[in-house]
Structure formats: structure tokens, C-alpha cells
Amino acid sequence: MKVLIVSGTPKHEGLCHSCVESARLGVEKAGGDCEVVNLCQTKLKVCAVCGEGWGTCRQDHVCQFGDDGFDAIQEKLAAADALIFVTPVYWGDISEAMKAFFDRYRRCEASKGDSSALNGKRILLVASPGGSGNGMVSCFEQMERLCKHLKAEIFDFVGVNRWNREYKLVTIGEAASALVAQSK
């Protein structure tokens, strides 16, 4: 089973990075193949709302920017058997890198309907608010909306903050293992 972890954290350490690592270890523990894509390490452009709101994304299901980061990640999402989205929470929303990717990805995939690459795919959603720990619920609402637009199946939501970090990192690993085991 191929699991793609899509990370929206710009950091190489800290809470959100620990969430990614826990998910990766959980997938591997269950015998799954795992790849981590960090959206902050690509040079993604934001949606330009081409062609009066719909460029090639609506008809051809590809973004006309054609930047190497977006196209490659779009292909990896299609090839994966299951997905794990991990994002820090900024201002009650997903990270800017994840938002930039998902705004473009949703336009390419949503008009496919039942042919969406995410249709029926199980997805584990992880959000990690820092600081106050606030904004987790609204962040999950944004992630859930994307999954519903693209007909994905949400496997679970795991919210992690600095107060519950210790046991929630274990939970993420277990959830990732269960995602693999229950998707075989």
C-alpha cells in the first residue's frame, strides 16, 4: 500500500514536523510504503484564476502554470492508495503552502466528479496549532471541505497542540497504522 504524506509545515523540527514523523513511522510499522511531500520545499505559485476564473483546470484538469512542483504532486496524489495531510494551523486555517496547493488542486479535480483522483481515497487529517492552540476546528473545516469537494473519504481527524503532544503523537502513529491496515 502506497501512502503519501502531504506536509504544509515550513519547519524541519517542532510540533508539526513531529506529527509528520509519527505518521511516517505508523505507516511503515503497518507495512506500508510511505513518501513525504513537503509543500514548503516546492516553489508553488498561487492560483491566478486564469481564463475568467477557469483556465485549463476546468476542462483539461491540469493547471496551465505547469510548474514542476504542482504537476509532480498532483501525479503523486493520484498514484497513492491513501493520504495523510498534516498542517500547522495559522490564523485558524491550513498553512499558506498547503492552501496554495489545494486551491489549484481543487480546481483541477473538482470538475472531474466521480473521476476525481481522490474519489473514495481514505485520508487522515492532522492539524497542529501552536501558540494558543486555537483554530484547530476551523482548520479541520477547511480540510474537510476540500475532501468533500473531491469525494475523498475522511479516515480520521487528529488535532495536536503543545498540551496534548505526548499522547497525540502516539495517536497519529496508531491512526496511520490503522489507515494502512484497514485499507488493504
C-alpha positions as CSV (number, residue, x, y, z in Angstrom):
1,M,0.0,0.0,0.0
2,K,1.3,3.4,-1.0
3,V,0.7,6.3,1.4
4,L,1.5,9.8,0.6
5,I,2.0,12.3,3.5
6,V,1.5,15.9,2.4
7,S,3.0,18.3,4.8
8,G,2.4,22.0,5.0
9,T,5.0,22.9,7.6
10,P,7.9,25.1,6.8
11,K,9.8,23.8,9.8
12,H,12.3,20.9,10.0
13,E,11.6,20.4,13.7
14,G,8.9,21.2,16.1
15,L,5.3,20.1,16.7
16,C,4.1,19.7,13.1
17,H,7.3,18.1,11.9
18,S,6.9,15.6,14.8
19,C,3.4,14.9,13.6
20,V,4.7,14.1,10.1
21,E,7.4,11.8,11.6
22,S,4.8,9.9,13.7
23,A,2.6,9.4,10.7
24,R,5.5,8.1,8.6
25,L,6.6,5.7,11.4
26,G,3.0,4.5,11.7
27,V,2.7,3.8,8.0
28,E,5.9,1.9,8.0
29,K,5.0,-0.1,11.1
30,A,1.9,-1.4,9.4
31,G,4.0,-2.4,6.3
32,G,3.0,0.5,4.0
33,D,5.2,2.3,1.6
34,C,5.5,5.9,2.5
35,E,6.6,9.1,0.9
36,V,6.5,12.6,2.4
37,V,6.0,15.6,0.3
38,N,6.7,18.9,2.0
39,L,4.8,21.7,0.1
40,C,7.1,24.3,1.6
41,Q,10.1,22.9,-0.2
42,T,8.5,23.4,-3.6
43,K,8.1,26.7,-5.5
44,L,4.3,26.6,-5.8
45,K,2.5,29.6,-7.3
46,V,-0.9,30.6,-6.1
47,C,-3.9,30.2,-8.3
48,A,-4.1,33.1,-10.8
49,V,-7.8,32.4,-11.6
50,C,-7.0,32.2,-15.3
51,G,-9.5,32.3,-18.1
52,E,-12.1,34.4,-16.4
53,G,-12.0,32.1,-13.4
54,W,-11.4,28.8,-15.2
55,G,-8.3,28.1,-17.2
56,T,-7.3,24.7,-18.4
57,C,-8.1,23.3,-14.9
58,R,-11.9,23.0,-15.6
59,Q,-11.8,21.3,-18.9
60,D,-8.4,19.6,-19.1
61,H,-7.9,19.0,-15.3
62,V,-4.4,20.4,-15.3
63,C,-3.1,23.8,-14.2
64,Q,-1.8,25.9,-17.0
65,F,1.1,27.2,-14.9
66,G,2.8,23.8,-15.3
67,D,5.3,24.4,-12.5
68,D,7.3,21.3,-11.7
69,G,6.1,21.2,-8.1
70,F,2.4,21.2,-8.7
71,D,2.3,18.7,-11.6
72,A,4.5,16.2,-9.8
73,I,2.5,16.4,-6.6
74,Q,-0.8,16.1,-8.5
75,E,0.5,12.8,-10.0
76,K,1.7,11.5,-6.6
77,L,-1.8,12.1,-5.1
78,A,-3.3,10.1,-7.9
79,A,-0.9,7.2,-7.5
80,A,-1.2,6.9,-3.8
81,D,-3.6,4.4,-2.2
82,A,-4.2,6.6,0.9
83,L,-3.2,10.1,2.0
84,I,-2.2,11.9,5.2
85,F,-2.5,15.7,5.2
86,V,-0.5,17.4,8.0
87,T,-0.6,21.1,8.5
88,P,0.2,23.7,11.1
89,V,-2.7,25.9,12.0
90,Y,-2.2,29.6,11.1
91,W,-5.0,32.0,11.8
92,G,-7.5,29.1,12.1
93,D,-6.6,27.8,8.6
94,I,-4.2,25.4,6.8
95,S,-0.7,26.7,6.1
96,E,-0.2,29.1,3.2
97,A,1.8,26.5,1.3
98,M,-1.0,23.9,1.7
99,K,-3.6,26.5,0.8
100,A,-1.7,27.5,-2.4
101,F,-1.6,23.8,-3.5
102,F,-5.1,22.9,-2.6
103,D,-6.7,26.0,-4.2
104,R,-5.1,24.9,-7.5
105,Y,-5.7,21.2,-7.0
106,R,-9.3,21.6,-6.1
107,R,-9.9,23.4,-9.4
108,C,-8.3,20.7,-11.4
109,E,-10.0,17.8,-9.6
110,A,-13.5,19.0,-8.6
111,S,-14.9,19.2,-12.1
112,K,-14.0,15.5,-12.6
113,G,-16.8,14.5,-10.3
114,D,-16.6,10.7,-9.7
115,S,-13.4,10.6,-11.7
116,S,-11.5,12.7,-9.1
117,A,-8.2,11.2,-8.1
118,L,-9.3,11.4,-4.5
119,N,-12.7,9.8,-5.0
120,G,-13.1,7.1,-2.3
121,K,-9.5,7.5,-1.1
122,R,-9.0,7.4,2.6
123,I,-7.4,10.5,4.1
124,L,-6.1,11.0,7.6
125,L,-6.2,14.7,8.6
126,V,-3.8,16.2,11.1
127,A,-3.7,19.8,12.4
128,S,-1.3,21.2,14.9
129,P,-2.0,24.7,16.2
130,G,0.9,26.2,18.1
131,G,0.8,29.1,20.5
132,S,-2.7,29.4,22.0
133,G,-3.8,26.0,20.5
134,N,-6.8,27.8,19.0
135,G,-8.0,27.5,15.4
136,M,-8.0,23.7,15.1
137,V,-11.7,23.3,14.5
138,S,-11.8,25.9,11.7
139,C,-8.7,24.4,10.1
140,F,-10.3,21.0,10.1
141,E,-13.4,22.5,8.5
142,Q,-11.2,23.8,5.6
143,M,-9.6,20.4,5.1
144,E,-12.9,18.6,5.4
145,R,-14.4,20.9,2.7
146,L,-11.6,20.0,0.3
147,C,-12.1,16.3,0.9
148,K,-15.8,16.5,0.4
149,H,-15.4,18.5,-2.9
150,L,-13.1,15.8,-4.2
151,K,-15.2,12.9,-2.8
152,A,-12.4,11.6,-0.5
153,E,-13.2,9.5,2.5
154,I,-12.0,11.0,5.7
155,F,-10.5,8.3,7.9
156,D,-9.9,10.4,11.0
157,F,-9.1,13.8,12.3
158,V,-6.3,14.2,14.8
159,G,-5.6,17.6,16.4
160,V,-2.4,18.1,18.3
161,N,-1.3,21.0,20.4
162,R,1.5,21.6,22.9
163,W,-0.6,20.4,25.8
164,N,-1.6,17.0,24.3
165,R,1.5,16.5,22.2
166,E,2.9,13.4,24.0
167,Y,-0.2,11.2,23.6
168,K,-1.4,12.6,20.4
169,L,1.9,11.8,18.6
170,V,1.3,8.2,19.6
171,T,-2.3,8.6,18.4
172,I,-1.1,9.8,15.0
173,G,1.2,6.8,14.6
174,E,-1.6,4.4,15.5
175,A,-4.0,6.1,13.2
176,A,-1.6,5.9,10.3
177,S,-1.0,2.2,11.0
178,A,-4.8,1.7,11.1
179,L,-5.2,3.6,7.9
180,V,-2.8,1.1,6.2
181,A,-4.2,-2.0,7.9
182,Q,-7.9,-1.1,7.1
183,S,-7.2,0.0,3.5
184,K,-5.5,-3.3,2.4
